[in-house]
Amino acid sequence: MSKNKFYTGITSNILRRLNEHNSRLSNTRTTKYIRDFELIFVQIVKNRLEARKLEKYFKSGTGRELRAEIVK
C-alpha cells in the first residue's frame, strides 16, 4: 500500500481481514481498489465500543498525528 495512505478499521479476526483486503474479497468502497496492505499496528481492546472510540480517534486530527508518529 502506498506509504502515504492508511486504513484504519475494526475486526475480530485481523488475519482474515488482511487477507480479504489483499485478495480482492473486500467490497468496501474505500479499499476495493487498493492492494498490498501491510499490517503496521494492532491495538487489542476489550469490546467493540472501545474499538469504535479508538477508530474514531485515529481518524481525527490528533489521532492522525499520533498515527504518523507510530508509522515512522
C-alpha positions in Angstrom: 0.0 0.0 0.0 1.2 3.5 -0.7 3.3 4.9 2.2 1.0 7.9 2.5 -2.3 6.0 2.6 -3.6 4.3 5.8 -6.5 2.1 6.5 -8.0 2.2 10.0 -10.7 -0.3 10.9 -12.2 -2.8 13.3 -12.2 -6.6 13.1 -12.4 -9.6 15.4 -10.0 -11.5 13.1 -7.1 -9.4 11.8 -5.5 -12.1 9.7 -8.8 -12.9 7.9 -9.5 -9.2 7.3 -6.0 -8.5 6.0 -6.3 -11.5 3.6 -9.7 -10.2 2.4 -8.2 -6.8 1.6 -5.2 -8.2 -0.2 -7.1 -10.9 -2.1 -9.8 -8.7 -3.6 -12.6 -10.2 -1.5 -13.3 -6.9 0.1 -16.2 -4.9 -1.3 -15.6 -2.0 1.0 -15.8 1.2 -1.1 -12.7 2.8 0.4 -10.4 -0.2 -0.1 -11.8 -2.0 -3.0 -9.2 -0.9 -5.5 -6.2 -0.7 -3.1 -4.0 -3.7 -2.7 -0.8 -4.7 -0.9 -1.9 -3.8 2.6 0.8 -4.1 5.2 0.0 -4.5 8.8 1.8 -1.9 10.9 -0.1 -1.5 14.1 -2.7 -3.5 16.1 -4.4 -2.4 19.2 -6.4 -5.0 21.1 -9.3 -3.7 23.2 -11.9 -5.2 25.5 -15.0 -4.7 23.3 -16.4 -3.2 20.1 -17.4 0.1 21.8 -13.7 0.7 22.8 -12.6 -0.3 19.3 -15.0 2.2 17.7 -13.8 5.0 20.0 -10.2 4.2 19.2 -11.0 4.0 15.4 -12.7 7.5 15.6 -9.7 8.9 17.5 -7.2 7.6 14.9 -9.4 9.2 12.1 -9.4 12.6 14.0 -6.8 15.3 13.6 -4.9 14.5 16.8 -5.2 10.8 16.1 -3.7 11.2 12.6 -0.7 13.0 14.1 -0.2 10.1 16.5 -0.7 7.6 13.7 2.0 9.3 11.7 4.4 9.0 14.6 3.6 5.3 15.0 4.4 4.5 11.4 7.7 6.5 11.2 
